[in-house]
Amino acid sequence: MTDQTNTKKQSQLKEVWRMYKKNQTAVAGLVFILIFALLILFADFIVSYDIVTEMNAANRLNPPSAGNIFGTDQFGRDIFARILHGGRISLTIGFATAVVGVGVGGLLGVAAGYYGKWADELIMRIMDVFICIPSILLTLAIIAALGPGIENLLLALIIGSIPGYTRIVRASILTIVEQDYIEAARAGGMSDFRIMIKHVLPNAIGPVIIFMTGSLSGMILLAAALSFLGLGVRPPRPEWGAMLSEARDFMRTAPHMMTFPGLAIVFSALSFNMIGDGLRDALDPRLKN
């Protein structure tokens, strides 16, 4: 039985990958993210972090050249090195927010959708309160109360992401808990926890993955926006939004300072959106024929 289950899962994954490959823009987005992730992962071997912090007044505001392919900033620091090392912060914020948001929101969504009644009402009414507040305002309010910094930024983004994940998981589970195999598992004496882990969550994971992939771009953009306003990651730590904020005073004299961090934000967010679109098409059974 286990071998049959593993074979079925492998065939499902192969089918999803076959459908995903049909979307060329989704494949392009995946390739870009993989390449960029490898560059960030091995950033220390490509350009030392010392170059990020090294200031050289003689090289300040240099345009792109063979020695500094993205140019230098107002302190003579290499922009390419800062983008690579800053990418660690930006992508870590996005992934950490998504993972914790899925974990907490998923548990709340499972509880609301599976048990229903008072649990559903209590959880969803609390989520409605958060959803009524625009995410940018909610995040700004939390950071204003706790103060700027990467830890508070992460906390604010996680709190703002939980309601969305809770609603997605709940909506998926409401269509699953009424299925015959769930009733059969209950009649067979299987505990609620085992039913959730073995039957409910695996069948609800598709929409969650699609939503998580799409929300990564939003988290990256929101984190960059808050850092740009001085409420997230603050200089001198290299982060794309903070780099854009530093470049404001040099838009005309050194436009490369704003161009390259801006392109990193745009292409990263765009790639995650394209990946999300590809996963949506691959996981939607109505589009497989």
C-alpha positions as CSV (number, residue, x, y, z in Angstrom):
1,M,0.0,0.0,0.0
2,T,2.8,2.3,0.8
3,D,4.5,1.7,-2.5
4,Q,1.3,2.3,-4.4
5,T,0.8,5.6,-2.5
6,N,4.4,6.7,-3.2
7,T,3.9,5.8,-6.9
8,K,0.7,7.8,-7.1
9,K,2.3,10.8,-5.5
10,Q,5.2,10.6,-7.9
11,S,2.9,10.4,-10.9
12,Q,0.9,13.4,-9.6
13,L,4.1,15.4,-9.2
14,K,5.2,14.5,-12.7
15,E,1.8,15.6,-14.1
16,V,2.1,18.9,-12.2
17,W,5.6,19.5,-13.6
18,R,4.4,18.6,-17.1
19,M,1.6,21.2,-16.9
20,Y,3.9,23.8,-15.3
21,K,6.5,23.4,-18.1
22,K,3.8,24.4,-20.6
23,N,3.9,28.0,-19.2
24,Q,7.1,29.5,-20.5
25,T,6.8,32.7,-18.4
26,A,6.4,30.6,-15.3
27,V,9.5,28.6,-16.2
28,A,11.4,31.8,-16.8
29,G,10.4,33.1,-13.4
30,L,11.5,29.9,-11.7
31,V,14.8,30.0,-13.5
32,F,15.4,33.6,-12.5
33,I,14.6,32.8,-8.8
34,L,16.8,29.8,-8.8
35,I,19.8,31.7,-10.3
36,F,19.3,34.6,-8.0
37,A,19.0,32.3,-5.0
38,L,22.3,30.6,-5.9
39,L,24.0,33.9,-6.3
40,I,22.7,35.0,-2.8
41,L,23.6,31.7,-1.3
42,F,27.2,31.9,-2.5
43,A,27.5,35.7,-2.2
44,D,30.4,35.4,0.2
45,F,32.4,33.5,-2.4
46,I,31.4,35.9,-5.2
47,V,32.0,39.2,-3.3
48,S,33.2,39.4,0.3
49,Y,30.9,41.1,2.8
50,D,33.8,43.4,3.6
51,I,33.3,45.0,0.2
52,V,29.7,45.9,1.3
53,T,31.0,47.8,4.4
54,E,34.2,49.1,2.9
55,M,34.0,52.9,2.3
56,N,36.3,54.6,-0.3
57,A,35.7,58.3,-0.8
58,A,37.9,58.2,-3.9
59,N,35.4,55.8,-5.6
60,R,32.2,57.5,-4.6
61,L,29.3,57.7,-7.1
62,N,31.3,55.9,-9.8
63,P,29.1,54.7,-12.7
64,P,29.0,51.0,-13.7
65,S,32.5,49.8,-14.9
66,A,34.5,46.6,-15.2
67,G,35.7,47.0,-11.6
68,N,32.2,47.8,-10.2
69,I,29.6,46.4,-12.6
70,F,26.8,48.2,-10.8
71,G,28.8,51.2,-9.8
72,T,29.4,52.6,-6.3
73,D,27.2,54.6,-3.9
74,Q,27.8,57.9,-2.1
75,F,30.3,56.2,0.3
76,G,32.2,54.4,-2.5
77,R,30.6,51.0,-1.6
78,D,30.1,48.4,-4.3
79,I,26.4,48.3,-5.3
80,F,26.6,44.8,-6.8
81,A,27.9,43.4,-3.5
82,R,25.3,45.3,-1.5
83,I,22.5,44.0,-3.8
84,L,23.6,40.3,-3.4
85,H,24.0,40.5,0.4
86,G,20.9,42.7,0.7
87,G,19.0,40.0,-1.2
88,R,19.5,37.7,1.7
89,I,17.6,40.0,3.9
90,S,14.8,40.7,1.4
91,L,14.2,37.1,0.4
92,T,14.6,35.9,4.0
93,I,11.9,38.3,5.1
94,G,9.6,37.1,2.3
95,F,10.1,33.4,3.0
96,A,10.0,33.7,6.7
97,T,6.8,35.6,6.6
98,A,5.3,33.1,4.2
99,V,6.3,30.0,6.2
100,V,5.2,31.3,9.6
101,G,2.0,32.8,8.1
102,V,1.2,29.4,6.5
103,G,1.9,27.6,9.8
104,V,-0.2,29.8,12.1
105,G,-2.9,30.7,9.5
106,G,-3.0,27.1,8.4
107,L,-3.7,25.8,11.9
108,L,-6.4,28.5,12.5
109,G,-8.0,27.7,9.1
110,V,-8.0,24.0,9.7
111,A,-9.6,24.5,13.1
112,A,-12.2,26.8,11.7
113,G,-13.1,24.7,8.7
114,Y,-13.0,21.3,10.3
115,Y,-14.8,22.0,13.6
116,G,-17.1,24.8,12.4
117,K,-19.8,26.2,14.7
118,W,-18.4,28.3,17.5
119,A,-14.7,27.7,16.6
120,D,-15.4,28.9,13.0
121,E,-17.3,32.0,14.2
122,L,-14.7,33.0,16.8
123,I,-11.7,32.5,14.5
124,M,-13.1,34.1,11.4
125,R,-14.6,37.1,13.2
126,I,-11.2,37.8,14.7
127,M,-9.6,37.5,11.2
128,D,-12.3,39.8,9.8
129,V,-11.2,42.5,12.2
130,F,-7.6,42.3,10.8
131,I,-8.8,42.0,7.2
132,C,-10.8,45.2,7.6
133,I,-7.5,47.1,8.1
134,P,-5.4,47.6,5.0
135,S,-2.2,45.5,5.3
136,I,0.1,48.5,4.9
137,L,-1.8,50.4,7.7
138,L,-1.7,47.4,10.0
139,T,2.0,46.9,9.4
140,L,2.7,50.6,9.9
141,A,0.7,50.6,13.2
142,I,2.6,47.6,14.6
143,I,6.0,49.0,13.7
144,A,5.0,52.4,15.1
145,A,4.1,50.8,18.4
146,L,7.2,48.5,18.5
147,G,9.7,50.7,16.7
148,P,11.7,50.1,13.5
149,G,14.0,47.2,13.0
150,I,14.1,43.9,11.1
151,E,12.6,41.8,14.0
152,N,9.7,44.2,14.4
153,L,9.3,44.3,10.6
154,L,9.1,40.5,10.4
155,L,6.5,40.4,13.3
156,A,4.4,43.0,11.6
157,L,4.4,41.3,8.2
158,I,3.6,37.9,9.8
159,I,0.6,39.3,11.7
160,G,-0.6,41.0,8.5
161,S,-0.3,37.8,6.5
162,I,-2.1,35.4,8.9
163,P,-5.7,36.4,8.0
164,G,-5.2,35.7,4.3
165,Y,-3.8,32.2,4.9
166,T,-6.5,31.4,7.4
167,R,-9.2,32.3,4.9
168,I,-7.6,30.3,2.1
169,V,-7.1,27.2,4.2
170,R,-10.6,27.4,5.6
171,A,-12.2,27.8,2.2
172,S,-10.3,24.7,0.9
173,I,-11.2,22.6,3.9
174,L,-14.9,23.4,3.8
175,T,-15.1,21.5,0.5
176,I,-13.1,18.6,1.8
177,V,-14.7,17.8,5.2
178,E,-18.0,16.9,3.5
179,Q,-16.4,14.3,1.3
180,D,-17.3,10.6,1.8
181,Y,-13.8,9.5,2.7
182,I,-13.7,11.9,5.6
183,E,-17.0,10.5,7.0
184,A,-15.6,7.0,6.5
185,A,-12.4,7.9,8.4
186,R,-14.6,9.2,11.3
187,A,-16.7,6.1,11.3
188,G,-13.6,4.0,11.4
189,G,-12.6,5.6,14.6
190,M,-9.7,7.7,13.3
191,S,-8.9,10.7,15.5
192,D,-9.5,14.2,14.4
193,F,-5.8,15.0,14.4
194,R,-5.0,12.0,12.1
195,I,-7.8,12.9,9.8
196,M,-6.5,16.5,9.5
197,I,-2.9,15.3,8.9
198,K,-3.6,12.4,6.6
199,H,-6.6,13.5,4.6
200,V,-7.5,17.1,5.0
201,L,-4.2,19.0,4.8
202,P,-2.8,17.1,1.8
203,N,-5.9,17.8,-0.2
204,A,-5.9,21.5,0.7
205,I,-2.2,22.2,0.1
206,G,-2.6,23.2,-3.6
207,P,-4.4,26.5,-3.1
208,V,-2.2,27.3,-0.1
209,I,1.0,26.8,-2.2
210,I,-0.4,29.0,-5.0
211,F,-1.4,31.8,-2.5
212,M,1.9,31.6,-0.7
213,T,3.9,31.9,-3.9
214,G,1.9,34.9,-5.0
215,S,2.1,36.5,-1.6
216,L,5.9,36.3,-1.5
217,S,6.1,39.1,-4.1
218,G,3.8,41.2,-1.9
219,M,5.9,40.6,1.1
220,I,9.1,41.6,-0.7
221,L,7.5,44.8,-2.0
222,L,6.0,45.7,1.4
223,A,9.2,45.1,3.2
224,A,11.1,47.2,0.7
225,A,8.5,50.0,1.0
226,L,8.8,50.1,4.8
227,S,12.6,50.0,4.7
228,F,12.4,52.9,2.1
229,L,10.4,54.9,4.7
230,G,12.9,54.1,7.4
231,L,10.6,51.8,9.3
232,G,12.1,48.4,8.4
233,V,15.8,47.5,7.8
234,R,17.8,50.6,8.4
235,P,21.1,51.7,6.9
236,P,24.0,50.8,6.8
237,R,22.6,47.2,6.5
238,P,22.2,46.4,2.8
239,E,18.5,46.0,2.0
240,W,16.9,46.9,-1.3
241,G,14.3,49.3,0.0
242,A,16.9,51.0,2.3
243,M,19.3,51.3,-0.7
244,L,16.5,53.0,-2.7
245,S,16.0,55.4,0.2
246,E,19.7,56.3,0.3
247,A,19.7,56.9,-3.5
248,R,16.9,59.5,-3.4
249,D,19.4,62.4,-3.1
250,F,21.4,61.2,-6.0
251,M,18.7,60.4,-8.6
252,R,20.1,62.9,-11.1
253,T,23.8,62.7,-10.5
254,A,24.0,58.9,-10.0
255,P,20.9,57.2,-11.3
256,H,22.5,53.8,-11.1
257,M,22.2,53.9,-7.3
258,M,18.4,53.6,-7.7
259,T,18.2,51.6,-10.9
260,F,19.8,48.4,-9.8
261,P,18.1,47.9,-6.4
262,G,14.8,48.9,-8.1
263,L,15.4,46.2,-10.8
264,A,16.2,43.6,-8.1
265,I,12.9,44.3,-6.4
266,V,10.9,44.4,-9.6
267,F,12.3,41.2,-11.1
268,S,12.1,39.3,-7.8
269,A,8.4,40.2,-7.3
270,L,7.6,39.6,-11.0
271,S,9.3,36.2,-10.9
272,F,7.3,35.0,-7.9
273,N,4.1,36.2,-9.5
274,M,4.9,34.3,-12.7
275,I,5.7,31.2,-10.6
276,G,2.3,31.6,-8.8
277,D,0.5,31.8,-12.1
278,G,2.2,28.7,-13.4
279,L,1.4,26.7,-10.3
280,R,-2.2,27.8,-10.4
281,D,-2.5,26.5,-14.0
282,A,-0.7,23.3,-13.1
283,L,-2.7,22.5,-10.0
284,D,-6.1,23.5,-11.5
285,P,-7.7,20.3,-12.8
286,R,-10.0,22.2,-15.0
287,L,-7.1,23.4,-17.1
288,K,-5.4,20.0,-17.7
289,N,-7.5,19.0,-20.6
